[in-house]
Amino acid sequence: MKLAVISGDPSKTGAYTVRLMFPAGYRFPVHWHPGAENLTVVSGTFQLGMGNTAKLGRAQELRAGRLHLHPARHAHFGGSPTTSPSVIQLHGQGPFQVIVGPPT
């Protein structure tokens, strides 16, 4: 996975925008964020599933141009299909944090 900071400083308080590129077949584990996220699929198909257990068969396929508003503290998982990469852009209010596993 590659991550590029587009604006702001995700490690600090305030607005940030980051872009992530997931290679074909990439998977990320169940995790959550303390703050809400606004996700836009820039290219490809992004697979996004909700819940405390990674069950890829339950993931939605979000195509380029799709916007997803993700509330704070909601566990999710996903990745890219095996056939192609995907690029997403996230923006929100920092600090941006990734906590692996379901929220407690």
C-alpha positions in Angstrom: 0.0 0.0 0.0 1.2 3.5 -0.7 0.0 6.6 1.1 0.5 10.3 0.1 -0.5 13.3 2.1 -2.4 15.7 -0.1 -3.0 18.5 2.4 -2.7 19.1 6.1 -0.8 17.0 8.6 -2.8 13.9 9.5 -0.8 13.5 12.7 -2.1 16.8 14.1 -5.4 18.4 15.0 -7.0 19.9 11.9 -8.2 19.1 8.4 -6.2 16.5 6.4 -6.5 14.8 3.1 -4.6 11.6 2.2 -4.6 9.4 -0.8 -4.0 5.6 -0.6 -3.2 3.2 -3.4 -3.9 -0.5 -2.8 -2.3 -3.0 -5.2 -4.4 -5.8 -6.7 -5.3 -8.4 -4.1 -4.3 -6.2 -1.1 -6.3 -6.8 2.1 -6.3 -4.8 5.3 -7.5 -6.1 8.7 -10.4 -5.1 10.9 -9.6 -1.7 12.3 -11.3 1.6 13.3 -10.6 5.3 13.6 -11.4 7.6 16.5 -12.6 10.3 14.1 -15.1 10.2 11.2 -13.7 9.7 7.7 -14.9 10.9 4.3 -13.8 8.4 1.6 -13.9 8.9 -2.1 -12.9 6.1 -4.6 -10.6 7.8 -7.1 -10.0 4.8 -9.4 -10.7 1.1 -9.6 -13.0 -0.8 -7.2 -12.5 -0.6 -3.5 -13.9 -3.4 -1.3 -15.2 -2.2 2.1 -16.8 -4.3 4.7 -18.2 -3.3 8.1 -18.0 -5.3 11.3 -15.7 -6.7 13.9 -14.8 -9.8 11.8 -13.3 -9.7 8.3 -15.6 -11.5 6.0 -14.7 -10.4 2.6 -17.9 -11.9 1.1 -19.8 -9.2 3.0 -17.7 -6.3 1.6 -19.4 -3.8 -0.7 -17.7 -3.0 -4.0 -17.4 0.7 -4.3 -16.5 1.9 -7.8 -14.7 5.1 -8.9 -16.6 8.2 -8.0 -18.3 6.7 -5.0 -18.4 8.6 -1.7 -18.7 6.9 1.6 -19.1 8.7 4.9 -17.7 6.6 7.7 -18.6 7.4 11.3 -16.0 7.4 14.1 -15.3 4.1 16.0 -17.0 1.8 13.4 -14.9 -1.3 12.6 -14.2 -2.0 9.0 -12.0 -4.1 6.7 -11.4 -4.6 3.0 -9.0 -4.0 0.1 -8.7 -4.3 -3.6 -10.0 -7.1 -5.9 -7.4 -9.6 -7.1 -7.8 -8.3 -10.7 -6.9 -4.6 -10.2 -5.6 -1.9 -7.9 -7.7 0.7 -6.3 -7.1 4.3 -5.2 -9.0 6.1 -2.5 -8.9 9.5 -0.9 -9.7 10.2 2.8 -10.4 13.5 4.4 -11.4 14.4 7.9 -10.3 16.1 11.0 -7.0 14.9 12.6 -5.3 13.4 14.2 -5.8 10.5 11.9 -5.3 7.2 13.7 -5.7 3.5 12.8 -6.4 1.1 15.6 -6.3 -2.5 14.6 -9.0 -4.8 15.9 -12.6 -4.0 16.9 -13.4 -1.0 19.2 -13.6 -1.9 22.8 
